[in-house]
Amino acid sequence: MTEERKIEQLGEKIVEVLKTIYDPEIPVDIYELGLVYDVFVNEDFDVKILMTLTSPNCPVAESLPMEVKEKVQSIDEVHETIVELTFDPPWNQDMMSEVAKLELGFL
């Protein structure tokens, strides 16, 4: 298997893990909510996740990024995980996937 394919497969595993993490106030996972802006995996299998919260005053501002880091770090192939929070651009409902909008009754 090529190095590129290994990185791609790891990226897919990471997304699967992210889909198991839920915002406690909204019954939709953080990936479908659009809270994950990007997932970077380098050739050393270091992972950087760029994400946001529904608001800067989110009650899980401390715990949610830690949960993301711990769950991604638990994947065997992952060497190191960094979770970076950003509020630029600020999250809004348009960032949700069709699945999330359907789940929440927006469609």
All heavy atoms as an XYZ file, in Angstrom:
863
protein
N       0.848     -1.181      0.000
C       0.000      0.000      0.000
C       0.893      1.243      0.000
O       1.866      1.312      0.738
C      -0.899     -0.028      1.240
C      -1.899      1.091      1.262
S      -2.970      1.119      2.722
C      -3.581     -0.539      2.816
N       0.535      2.222     -0.793
C       1.340      3.444     -0.875
C       1.178      4.285      0.389
O       0.192      4.153      1.114
C       0.921      4.304     -2.088
O      -0.395      4.802     -1.847
C       0.972      3.521     -3.376
N       2.147      5.128      0.622
C       2.115      6.042      1.767
C       0.891      6.955      1.688
O       0.211      7.191      2.684
C       3.409      6.877      1.781
C       3.657      7.597      3.064
C       4.075      6.667      4.205
O       4.487      5.524      3.955
O       3.973      7.102      5.355
N       0.601      7.448      0.477
C      -0.556      8.319      0.290
C      -1.848      7.610      0.674
O      -2.726      8.193      1.302
C      -0.650      8.807     -1.161
C       0.328      9.898     -1.486
C       0.235     10.347     -2.943
O      -0.790     10.067     -3.597
O       1.193     10.969     -3.406
N      -1.960      6.340      0.272
C      -3.167      5.571      0.583
C      -3.287      5.328      2.086
O      -4.373      5.379      2.642
C      -3.162      4.240     -0.188
C      -4.397      3.407      0.038
C      -5.646      4.085     -0.529
N      -6.818      3.337     -0.115
C      -7.909      3.864      0.438
N      -8.003      5.162      0.609
N      -8.916      3.120      0.796
N      -2.155      5.091      2.767
C      -2.169      4.902      4.218
C      -2.661      6.167      4.919
O      -3.451      6.102      5.854
C      -0.777      4.527      4.736
C      -0.360      3.123      4.410
C       1.035      2.846      4.964
C       1.518      1.476      4.545
N       2.908      1.240      4.961
N      -2.192      7.315      4.445
C      -2.614      8.598      5.013
C      -4.105      8.813      4.752
O      -4.844      9.235      5.637
C      -1.750      9.756      4.455
C      -0.329      9.641      5.015
C      -2.362     11.112      4.769
C       0.675     10.578      4.382
N      -4.541      8.484      3.539
C      -5.954      8.619      3.181
C      -6.831      7.724      4.063
O      -7.869      8.154      4.571
C      -6.138      8.252      1.705
C      -7.512      8.519      1.150
C      -7.594      8.122     -0.326
O      -6.671      8.479     -1.080
O      -8.575      7.455     -0.694
N      -6.408      6.478      4.268
C      -7.174      5.553      5.112
C      -7.221      6.031      6.560
O      -8.253      5.915      7.216
C      -6.574      4.151      5.059
C      -6.964      3.394      3.813
C      -6.471      1.951      3.841
O      -5.442      1.649      4.431
N      -7.212      1.079      3.177
N      -6.114      6.577      7.050
C      -6.097      7.097      8.403
C      -7.058      8.279      8.512
O      -7.792      8.400      9.492
C      -4.680      7.504      8.815
C      -4.537      8.054     10.232
C      -5.095      7.089     11.269
C      -3.075      8.391     10.525
N      -7.077      9.139      7.496
C      -8.023     10.255      7.474
C      -9.464      9.765      7.565
O     -10.283     10.346      8.289
N      -9.769      8.677      6.863
C     -11.113      8.106      6.903
C     -11.435      7.564      8.303
O     -12.543      7.750      8.801
C     -11.243      6.990      5.860
C     -11.219      7.511      4.428
C     -11.011      6.420      3.380
O     -10.998      5.222      3.735
O     -10.858      6.783      2.191
N     -10.459      6.931      8.943
C     -10.657      6.429     10.315
C     -10.931      7.587     11.273
O     -11.755      7.487     12.171
C      -9.424      5.665     10.808
C      -9.344      4.244     10.377
C      -8.163      3.579     11.099
C      -7.965      2.166     10.619
N      -6.784      1.536     11.255
N     -10.183      8.667     11.088
C     -10.343      9.835     11.953
C     -11.753     10.392     11.816
O     -12.405     10.702     12.814
C      -9.272     10.908     11.638
C      -7.896     10.389     12.059
C      -9.594     12.232     12.326
C      -6.726     11.181     11.512
N     -12.250     10.501     10.586
C     -13.609     11.001     10.365
C     -14.626     10.079     11.052
O     -15.570     10.548     11.689
C     -13.914     11.170      8.855
C     -15.394     11.412      8.614
C     -13.086     12.317      8.282
N     -14.419      8.764     10.946
C     -15.319      7.816     11.625
C     -15.348      8.083     13.131
O     -16.409      8.066     13.752
C     -14.876      6.373     11.370
C     -15.173      5.867      9.982
C     -14.588      4.483      9.727
O     -14.469      3.689     10.688
O     -14.251      4.190      8.565
N     -14.184      8.329     13.718
C     -14.108      8.618     15.150
C     -14.799      9.941     15.469
O     -15.541     10.053     16.447
C     -12.633      8.624     15.632
C     -12.496      9.242     17.012
C     -12.082      7.209     15.627
N     -14.582     10.957     14.627
C     -15.207     12.260     14.865
C     -16.733     12.153     14.835
O     -17.425     12.892     15.537
C     -14.717     13.282     13.832
C     -13.239     13.646     13.921
C     -12.828     14.536     12.755
C     -12.905     14.313     15.250
N     -17.241     11.219     14.041
C     -18.696     11.030     13.950
C     -19.273     10.330     15.176
O     -20.475     10.145     15.270
C     -19.052     10.261     12.671
C     -18.869     11.110     11.423
C     -19.306     10.354     10.188
C     -19.231     11.238      8.954
N     -19.786     10.564      7.775
N     -18.413      9.948     16.140
C     -18.903      9.353     17.392
C     -18.942     10.386     18.520
O     -19.327     10.068     19.637
C     -18.022      8.170     17.853
O     -16.739      8.670     18.271
C     -17.863      7.126     16.762
N     -18.539     11.623     18.219
C     -18.469     12.680     19.235
C     -19.625     13.653     18.991
O     -19.791     14.167     17.889
C     -17.116     13.416     19.162
C     -15.963     12.419     19.335
C     -17.051     14.528     20.213
C     -14.595     12.987     19.043
N     -20.391     13.885     20.038
C     -21.585     14.718     19.908
C     -21.477     15.986     20.729
O     -20.920     15.987     21.826
C     -22.825     13.930     20.376
C     -23.239     12.878     19.380
C     -22.551     11.675     19.275
C     -24.302     13.104     18.511
C     -22.906     10.718     18.336
C     -24.665     12.146     17.571
C     -23.964     10.965     17.497
O     -24.317     10.025     16.561
N     -22.034     17.060     20.182
C     -22.233     18.279     20.955
C     -23.324     17.935     21.961
O     -24.388     17.464     21.568
C     -22.685     19.413     20.021
C     -22.848     20.731     20.746
O     -23.592     20.764     21.748
O     -22.266     21.729     20.307
N     -23.096     18.142     23.262
C     -24.076     17.701     24.256
C     -25.434     18.412     24.160
O     -26.423     17.904     24.654
C     -23.398     17.989     25.592
C     -22.284     18.910     25.295
C     -21.916     18.737     23.859
N     -25.471     19.560     23.509
C     -26.722     20.310     23.419
C     -27.492     20.015     22.138
O     -28.650     20.396     22.012
C     -26.438     21.813     23.513
C     -25.822     22.195     24.846
C     -25.485     23.668     24.932
O     -25.155     24.274     23.889
O     -25.567     24.208     26.036
N     -26.852     19.361     21.175
C     -27.478     19.106     19.872
C     -27.277     17.629     19.548
O     -26.150     17.152     19.576
C     -26.834     19.984     18.776
C     -26.877     21.460     19.179
C     -27.549     19.785     17.441
C     -26.048     22.372     18.296
N     -28.340     16.894     19.230
C     -28.206     15.442     19.017
C     -27.629     15.050     17.651
O     -28.156     14.201     16.954
C     -29.646     14.954     19.173
C     -30.466     16.101     18.689
C     -29.717     17.337     19.117
N     -26.540     15.720     17.259
C     -25.888     15.451     15.984
C     -24.381     15.464     16.248
O     -23.895     16.264     17.050
C     -26.264     16.518     14.924
C     -25.500     16.326     13.645
C     -27.764     16.516     14.656
N     -23.638     14.583     15.556
C     -22.194     14.538     15.798
C     -21.498     15.795     15.282
O     -22.021     16.507     14.424
C     -21.577     13.259     15.200
C     -21.574     13.252     13.686
O     -20.728     13.947     13.101
O     -22.405     12.537     13.095
N     -20.321     16.056     15.831
C     -19.609     17.305     15.523
C     -19.185     17.395     14.065
O     -19.070     18.491     13.522
C     -18.395     17.521     16.455
C     -17.341     16.427     16.275
C     -18.832     17.636     17.901
C     -16.013     16.699     16.958
N     -18.971     16.253     13.412
C     -18.567     16.268     12.000
C     -19.734     16.724     11.119
O     -19.578     17.616     10.287
C     -18.061     14.887     11.585
C     -17.390     14.896     10.239
C     -16.063     15.286     10.116
C     -18.070     14.521      9.087
C     -15.430     15.320      8.877
C     -17.441     14.547      7.850
C     -16.139     14.945      7.754
O     -15.529     14.976      6.525
N     -20.905     16.119     11.336
C     -22.081     16.494     10.542
C     -22.553     17.912     10.874
O     -23.134     18.586     10.032
C     -23.222     15.487     10.744
C     -22.908     14.078     10.276
C     -22.682     13.938      8.767
O     -23.034     14.839      7.998
O     -22.132     12.895      8.366
N     -22.292     18.354     12.108
C     -22.657     19.723     12.492
C     -21.804     20.760     11.763
O     -22.154     21.927     11.722
C     -22.474     19.932     13.994
C     -23.655     19.651     14.892
C     -23.267     19.865     16.345
C     -24.862     20.490     14.526
N     -20.677     20.323     11.226
C     -19.783     21.258     10.545
C     -18.810     21.931     11.489
O     -18.225     22.962     11.150
N     -18.618     21.358     12.671
C     -17.683     21.949     13.632
C     -16.230     21.622     13.296
O     -15.324     22.293     13.776
C     -17.998     21.471     15.056
C     -19.364     21.881     15.615
C     -19.527     21.347     17.036
C     -19.565     23.384     15.579
N     -16.016     20.600     12.484
C     -14.657     20.233     12.074
C     -14.381     20.895     10.728
O     -15.017     20.576      9.734
C     -14.501     18.701     11.973
C     -13.111     18.342     11.472
C     -14.793     18.041     13.311
N     -13.455     21.834     10.723
C     -13.138     22.561      9.491
C     -12.145     21.797      8.621
O     -12.217     21.837      7.412
C     -12.587     23.946      9.806
C     -13.611     24.926     10.333
C     -13.214     26.117     10.919
C     -14.981     24.674     10.260
C     -14.130     27.040     11.398
C     -15.897     25.586     10.736
C     -15.464     26.767     11.303
O     -16.386     27.669     11.775
N     -11.183     21.127      9.258
C     -10.192     20.400      8.473
C      -9.474     19.373      9.329
O      -9.360     19.534     10.543
C      -9.154     21.368      7.879
C      -8.775     20.988      6.456
O      -8.852     19.791      6.117
O      -8.400     21.888      5.696
N      -9.024     18.312      8.669
C      -8.223     17.263      9.306
C      -6.962     17.116      8.464
O      -7.048     16.840      7.271
C      -8.981     15.912      9.363
C      -8.087     14.823      9.939
C     -10.272     16.040     10.168
N      -5.819     17.351      9.084
C      -4.540     17.228      8.396
C      -3.797     16.012      8.941
O      -3.714     15.841     10.154
C      -3.664     18.469      8.640
C      -4.300     19.771      8.246
C      -4.948     20.556      9.192
C      -4.246     20.218      6.935
C      -5.539     21.764      8.839
C      -4.826     21.428      6.568
C      -5.473     22.191      7.521
N      -3.266     15.190      8.060
C      -2.438     14.053      8.468
C      -1.151     14.141      7.660
O      -1.191     14.227      6.440
C      -3.136     12.696      8.169
C      -2.252     11.540      8.619
C      -4.514     12.622      8.824
N       0.003     14.134      8.362
C       1.270     14.178      7.621
C       1.871     12.783      7.493
O       1.303     11.797      7.978
C       2.240     15.191      8.246
C       2.798     14.742      9.588
O       2.704     13.586      9.983
N       3.389     15.686     10.303
N       3.028     12.699      6.835
C       3.643     11.397      6.550
C       4.119     10.675      7.812
O       4.379      9.481      7.788
C       4.788     11.537      5.538
C       5.929     12.430      5.971
C       5.661     13.922      5.768
O       4.689     14.287      5.082
O       6.427     14.732      6.320
N       4.231     11.400      8.943
C       4.599     10.773     10.216
C       3.357     10.352     11.009
O       3.470      9.936     12.163
C       5.438     11.737     11.062
C       6.778     12.052     10.417
O       7.356     11.153      9.766
O       7.241     13.201     10.538
N       2.188     10.503     10.388
C       0.896     10.191     11.015
C       0.606     11.077     12.222
O      -0.054     10.668     13.168
C       0.778      8.694     11.363
C       0.939      7.822     10.148
C       2.045      7.004     10.015
C       0.000      7.843      9.125
C       2.209      6.210      8.876
C       0.153      7.064      7.987
C       1.258      6.251      7.867
N       1.144     12.295     12.172
C       0.740     13.332     13.116
C      -0.548     13.920     12.565
O      -0.692     14.086     11.347
C       1.806     14.430     13.219
C       3.095     13.942     13.847
O       3.028     13.097     14.760
O       4.170     14.407     13.411
N      -1.463     14.251     13.462
C      -2.781     14.735     13.049
C      -3.016     16.107     13.649
O      -2.723     16.352     14.814
C      -3.892     13.762     13.545
C      -5.267     14.294     13.199
C      -3.668     12.377     12.960
N      -3.553     16.997     12.826
C      -3.987     18.303     13.308
C      -5.439     18.469     12.889
O      -5.778     18.280     11.714
C      -3.143     19.426     12.721
C      -3.574     20.800     13.215
C      -2.684     21.886     12.666
C      -3.170     23.246     13.096
N      -2.413     24.310     12.452
N      -6.271     18.790     13.854
C      -7.686     18.996     13.578
C      -8.000     20.452     13.851
O      -7.728     20.971     14.940
C      -8.553     18.075     14.456
C      -8.253     16.626     14.073
C     -10.033     18.408     14.301
C      -8.855     15.604     14.958
N      -8.541     21.114     12.846
C      -8.979     22.496     12.973
C     -10.484     22.464     13.144
O     -11.198     21.939     12.286
C      -8.586     23.293     11.728
C      -8.894     24.785     11.751
C      -8.131     25.492     12.874
C      -8.566     25.413     10.416
N     -10.956     22.967     14.288
C     -12.386     22.890     14.557
C     -12.865     24.151     15.257
O     -12.072     24.985     15.667
C     -12.713     21.665     15.410
C     -12.122     21.678     16.802
S     -12.650     20.262     17.817
C     -14.370     20.683     18.133
N     -14.168     24.247     15.381
C     -14.780     25.373     16.068
C     -15.825     24.836     17.023
O     -16.014     23.634     17.156
C     -15.389     26.367     15.052
O     -15.698     27.588     15.729
C     -16.632     25.803     14.383
N     -16.508     25.738     17.683
C     -17.628     25.399     18.550
C     -18.835     26.186     18.059
O     -18.685     27.139     17.293
C     -17.309     25.760     20.008
C     -16.054     25.101     20.599
C     -15.704     25.729     21.936
C     -16.257     23.600     20.737
N     -20.019     25.803     18.517
C     -21.212     26.520     18.057
C     -21.191     27.977     18.504
O     -21.767     28.829     17.847
C     -22.505     25.841     18.547
O     -22.415     25.655     19.965
C     -22.721     24.507     17.860
N     -20.489     28.260     19.610
C     -20.283     29.648     20.032
C     -19.053     29.702     20.937
O     -18.705     28.696     21.564
C     -21.505     30.190     20.787
O     -21.439     29.858     22.150
N     -18.394     30.864     21.025
C     -17.217     30.973     21.893
C     -17.555     30.707     23.364
O     -16.696     30.326     24.141
C     -16.755     32.424     21.698
C     -17.317     32.822     20.379
C     -18.615     32.070     20.231
N     -18.820     30.904     23.741
C     -19.234     30.702     25.126
C     -19.799     29.308     25.359
O     -20.447     29.060     26.362
C     -20.292     31.742     25.513
C     -19.779     33.151     25.327
O     -18.621     33.429     25.600
N     -20.624     34.033     24.849
N     -19.556     28.399     24.423
C     -20.066     27.033     24.503
C     -19.653     26.401     25.842
O     -18.491     26.490     26.235
C     -19.495     26.223     23.340
S     -20.063     24.540     23.272
N     -20.608     25.771     26.548
C     -20.280     25.187     27.855
C     -19.247     24.055     27.784
O     -18.642     23.724     28.792
C     -21.614     24.660     28.374
C     -22.595     24.782     27.281
C     -22.009     25.646     26.214
N     -19.021     23.479     26.608
C     -18.029     22.405     26.484
C     -16.737     22.888     25.816
O     -15.975     22.094     25.286
C     -18.611     21.182     25.732
C     -19.696     20.524     26.552
C     -19.095     21.552     24.356
N     -16.483     24.190     25.886
C     -15.302     24.769     25.240
C     -14.009     24.120     25.725
O     -13.046     24.012     24.971
C     -15.250     26.275     25.472
N     -13.973     23.677     26.978
C     -12.783     23.016     27.511
C     -12.794     21.526     27.203
O     -11.799     20.960     26.777
C     -12.711     23.217     29.036
C     -12.515     24.648     29.466
C     -11.152     25.189     29.081
O     -10.160     24.455     29.210
O     -11.086     26.347     28.650
N     -13.935     20.876     27.422
C     -13.979     19.408     27.360
C     -14.091     18.841     25.947
O     -13.530     17.785     25.667
C     -15.120     18.877     28.226
O     -16.371     19.349     27.750
N     -14.792     19.505     25.035
C     -14.984     18.950     23.697
C     -13.667     18.809     22.925
O     -13.394     17.739     22.390
C     -16.020     19.761     22.909
C     -16.533     19.107     21.632
C     -17.229     17.777     21.928
C     -17.488     20.039     20.901
N     -12.816     19.829     22.869
C     -11.532     19.644     22.175
C     -10.686     18.531     22.809
O     -10.006     17.783     22.107
C     -10.845     21.003     22.304
C     -11.978     21.968     22.486
C     -13.019     21.223     23.273
N     -10.748     18.380     24.141
C     -10.011     17.304     24.815
C     -10.559     15.946     24.398
O      -9.796     15.014     24.156
C     -10.111     17.442     26.337
C      -9.039     18.297     26.975
S      -7.382     18.082     26.333
C      -6.844     16.604     27.142
N     -11.892     15.834     24.316
C     -12.505     14.576     23.898
C     -12.079     14.229     22.473
O     -11.741     13.079     22.170
C     -14.030     14.661     23.991
C     -14.724     13.379     23.601
C     -16.239     13.443     23.688
O     -16.795     14.483     24.103
O     -16.873     12.439     23.315
N     -12.060     15.231     21.589
C     -11.625     15.019     20.204
C     -10.182     14.516     20.200
O      -9.866     13.514     19.557
C     -11.771     16.313     19.374
C     -11.077     16.191     18.031
C     -13.246     16.668     19.194
N      -9.316     15.201     20.924
C      -7.898     14.809     20.969
C      -7.732     13.386     21.486
O      -7.023     12.575     20.884
C      -7.113     15.787     21.841
C      -5.641     15.434     21.934
C      -4.880     16.403     22.806
C      -3.480     15.907     23.037
N      -2.457     16.697     22.450
N      -8.391     13.050     22.590
C      -8.242     11.725     23.198
C      -8.752     10.620     22.277
O      -8.106      9.582     22.139
C      -8.974     11.671     24.540
C      -8.259     12.469     25.617
C      -9.085     12.667     26.874
O     -10.206     12.121     26.980
O      -8.605     13.388     27.769
N      -9.900     10.837     21.645
C     -10.467      9.788     20.793
C      -9.645      9.595     19.522
O      -9.437      8.469     19.088
C     -11.927     10.086     20.473
C     -12.819      9.842     21.680
C     -14.265      9.776     21.328
C     -15.066      9.365     22.559
N     -16.493      9.415     22.313
N      -9.161     10.679     18.925
C      -8.327     10.557     17.723
C      -6.988      9.935     18.093
O      -6.476      9.069     17.389
C      -8.164     11.922     17.020
C      -7.108     11.852     15.928
C      -9.501     12.383     16.438
N      -6.434     10.347     19.220
C      -5.144      9.813     19.671
C      -5.230      8.314     19.951
O      -4.238      7.602     19.858
C      -4.689     10.560     20.933
C      -3.268     10.276     21.343
C      -2.235     10.774     20.344
O      -2.266     11.918     19.928
N      -1.328      9.912     19.950
N      -6.434      7.806     20.242
C      -6.592      6.383     20.560
C      -6.517      5.483     19.321
O      -6.426      4.266     19.442
C      -7.916      6.149     21.291
O      -9.005      6.246     20.385
N      -6.512      6.071     18.132
C      -6.346      5.292     16.898
C      -4.883      4.844     16.836
O      -3.971      5.663     16.962
C      -6.714      6.129     15.652
C      -8.176      6.570     15.712
C      -6.433      5.347     14.373
C      -8.561      7.598     14.650
N      -4.678      3.538     16.655
C      -3.330      2.963     16.720
C      -2.300      3.676     15.849
O      -1.177      3.918     16.276
C      -3.355      1.478     16.336
C      -3.991      0.624     17.419
O      -4.083      1.080     18.577
O      -4.412     -0.500     17.096
N      -2.662      4.002     14.622
C      -1.688      4.576     13.677
C      -1.313      6.019     13.991
O      -0.301      6.516     13.507
C      -2.228      4.521     12.238
C      -2.489      3.139     11.720
C      -3.915      2.646     11.997
O      -4.609      3.204     12.877
O      -4.326      1.698     11.328
N      -2.139      6.709     14.765
C      -1.901      8.135     15.023
C      -0.708      8.304     15.952
O      -0.630      7.696     17.014
C      -3.159      8.802     15.625
C      -2.840     10.220     16.091
C      -4.281      8.815     14.597
N       0.233      9.137     15.521
C       1.430      9.403     16.316
C       1.146     10.490     17.344
O       1.286     10.283     18.534
C       2.589      9.790     15.388
C       3.851     10.078     16.105
N       4.391     11.338     16.175
C       4.687      9.271     16.808
C       5.502     11.293     16.882
N       5.703     10.053     17.284
N       0.762     11.668     16.878
C       0.477     12.793     17.767
C      -0.747     13.534     17.246
O      -0.946     13.638     16.041
C       1.674     13.745     17.826
C       1.530     14.817     18.867
C       2.776     15.680     18.994
O       3.875     15.225     18.628
O       2.630     16.819     19.449
N      -1.553     14.061     18.166
C      -2.773     14.779     17.777
C      -2.757     16.174     18.371
O      -2.513     16.346     19.562
C      -4.030     14.040     18.288
O      -3.998     12.700     17.829
C      -5.301     14.721     17.790
N      -3.036     17.146     17.512
C      -3.187     18.530     17.953
C      -4.579     18.975     17.522
O      -4.974     18.778     16.368
C      -2.125     19.449     17.312
C      -0.732     19.041     17.769
C      -2.419     20.916     17.613
C       0.388     19.720     17.020
N      -5.316     19.557     18.456
C      -6.632     20.110     18.139
C      -6.527     21.621     18.286
O      -6.150     22.125     19.343
C      -7.734     19.554     19.072
C      -9.064     20.214     18.776
C      -7.834     18.037     18.921
N      -6.825     22.320     17.208
C      -6.773     23.785     17.226
C      -8.181     24.329     17.088
O      -8.905     23.960     16.159
C      -5.901     24.289     16.078
C      -5.726     25.786     16.080
C      -4.814     26.259     14.947
O      -3.786     25.610     14.691
O      -5.167     27.270     14.313
N      -8.567     25.196     18.024
C      -9.877     25.837     17.959
C      -9.762     27.156     17.220
O      -8.793     27.897     17.399
C     -10.396     26.140     19.370
C     -11.175     25.073     20.086
C     -11.675     25.601     21.429
C     -12.310     24.542     19.276
N     -10.750     27.446     16.404
C     -10.803     28.729     15.712
C     -12.254     29.208     15.702
O     -13.174     28.402     15.760
C     -10.260     28.629     14.273
O     -10.256     29.943     13.702
C     -11.114     27.723     13.406
N     -12.440     30.493     15.651
C     -13.791     31.048     15.508
C     -13.859     31.912     14.249
O     -14.702     32.786     14.125
C     -14.178     31.832     16.767
C     -14.306     30.922     17.956
C     -13.279     30.799     18.868
C     -15.439     30.137     18.123
C     -13.379     29.926     19.934
C     -15.556     29.261     19.190
C     -14.521     29.157     20.093
N     -12.934     31.632     13.332
C     -12.890     32.348     12.065
C     -12.839     31.330     10.937
O     -11.805     30.673     10.764
C     -11.656     33.256     12.042
C     -11.621     34.104     10.782
O     -12.706     34.375     10.229
O     -10.518     34.485     10.362
N     -13.881     31.117     10.184
C     -15.153     31.833     10.282
C     -15.999     31.303     11.438
O     -15.850     30.145     11.828
C     -15.827     31.516      8.940
C     -15.308     30.149      8.586
C     -13.885     30.121      9.105
N     -16.884     32.151     11.967
C     -17.766     31.680     13.026
C     -18.729     30.627     12.488
O     -19.165     30.712     11.343
C     -18.515     32.927     13.485
C     -18.154     34.017     12.546
C     -17.078     33.546     11.630
N     -19.037     29.649     13.324
C     -19.950     28.583     12.920
C     -21.352     29.150     12.725
O     -21.776     30.054     13.448
C     -19.996     27.496     14.001
C     -20.919     26.371     13.654
C     -20.628     25.288     12.899
C     -22.297     26.233     14.021
N     -21.730     24.474     12.771
C     -22.773     25.033     13.457
C     -23.177     27.005     14.775
C     -24.077     24.583     13.611
C     -24.477     26.564     14.937
C     -24.914     25.361     14.359
N     -22.060     28.618     11.716
C     -23.473     28.937     11.547
C     -24.184     27.709     10.985
O     -23.546     26.756     10.545
C     -23.672     30.186     10.673
C     -23.207     29.964      9.261
O     -23.771     29.158      8.518
N     -22.161     30.687      8.868
N     -25.487     27.739     10.972
C     -26.277     26.566     10.581
C     -26.032     26.134      9.140
O     -26.236     24.972      8.802
C     -27.763     26.831     10.807
C     -28.119     26.921     12.265
C     -29.601     27.183     12.490
O     -30.356     27.367     11.547
N     -30.008     27.207     13.741
N     -25.572     27.031      8.290
C     -25.290     26.674      6.895
C     -24.129     25.688      6.783
O     -23.953     25.054      5.748
C     -24.976     27.924      6.067
C     -26.177     28.836      5.922
O     -27.325     28.352      6.058
O     -25.972     30.037      5.674
N     -23.324     25.555      7.832
C     -22.170     24.653      7.812
C     -22.557     23.203      8.090
O     -21.748     22.306      7.909
C     -21.125     25.122      8.824
C     -20.533     26.458      8.459
S     -19.460     27.036      9.761
C     -18.648     28.398      8.937
N     -23.792     23.001      8.519
C     -24.245     21.641      8.811
C     -24.447     20.861      7.517
O     -24.827     21.423      6.494
C     -25.574     21.663      9.575
C     -25.457     22.178     10.979
S     -26.970     21.922     11.944
C     -28.104     23.049     11.185
N     -24.202     19.558      7.597
C     -24.454     18.694      6.445
C     -25.956     18.537      6.256
O     -26.751     18.871      7.145
C     -23.825     17.318      6.686
O     -24.545     16.630      7.701
N     -26.343     18.012      5.087
C     -27.762     17.727      4.828
C     -28.302     16.753      5.882
O     -29.428     16.880      6.339
C     -27.939     17.130      3.431
C     -27.503     18.058      2.302
C     -28.398     19.278      2.154
O     -29.629     19.115      2.128
O     -27.860     20.395      2.073
N     -27.468     15.782      6.280
C     -27.859     14.796      7.292
C     -28.229     15.496      8.602
O     -29.254     15.202      9.214
C     -26.707     13.778      7.531
C     -26.987     12.886      8.722
C     -26.451     12.959      6.289
N     -27.381     16.435      9.019
C     -27.626     17.157     10.271
C     -28.884     18.016     10.170
O     -29.700     18.045     11.096
C     -26.416     18.033     10.625
N     -29.039     18.692      9.048
C     -30.222     19.557      8.870
C     -31.504     18.723      8.898
O     -32.500     19.131      9.491
C     -30.118     20.342      7.559
C     -29.065     21.419      7.615
C     -28.924     22.136      6.271
C     -27.826     23.178      6.320
N     -27.569     23.782      5.024
N     -31.448     17.559      8.285
C     -32.606     16.659      8.264
C     -32.900     16.178      9.688
O     -34.043     16.201     10.128
C     -32.320     15.482      7.335
C     -33.494     14.587      6.981
C     -34.587     15.370      6.268
C     -33.029     13.431      6.097
N     -31.858     15.762     10.392
C     -31.974     15.257     11.767
C     -32.602     16.303     12.691
O     -33.395     15.980     13.551
C     -30.586     14.873     12.275
C     -30.552     14.268     13.657
C     -30.943     12.802     13.692
O     -30.796     12.109     12.675
O     -31.401     12.370     14.761
N     -32.240     17.567     12.482
C     -32.722     18.643     13.343
C     -33.989     19.303     12.822
O     -34.473     20.261     13.418
C     -31.617     19.688     13.539
C     -30.384     19.156     14.262
C     -29.264     20.205     14.240
C     -30.710     18.760     15.697
N     -34.516     18.803     11.704
C     -35.772     19.319     11.175
C     -35.650     20.634     10.421
O     -36.617     21.367     10.270
N     -34.453     20.946      9.914
C     -34.269     22.171      9.138
C     -34.594     21.982      7.663
O     -34.579     22.932      6.897
C     -32.832     22.699      9.277
C     -32.518     23.208     10.658
C     -31.383     22.777     11.325
C     -33.340     24.110     11.308
C     -31.077     23.226     12.595
C     -33.046     24.563     12.566
C     -31.922     24.120     13.223
N     -34.839     20.743      7.233
C     -35.167     20.477      5.827
C     -36.592     19.992      5.718
O     -37.099     19.303      6.552
C     -34.228     19.433      5.234
C     -32.789     19.867      5.011
C     -31.972     18.733      4.434
C     -32.711     21.064      4.078
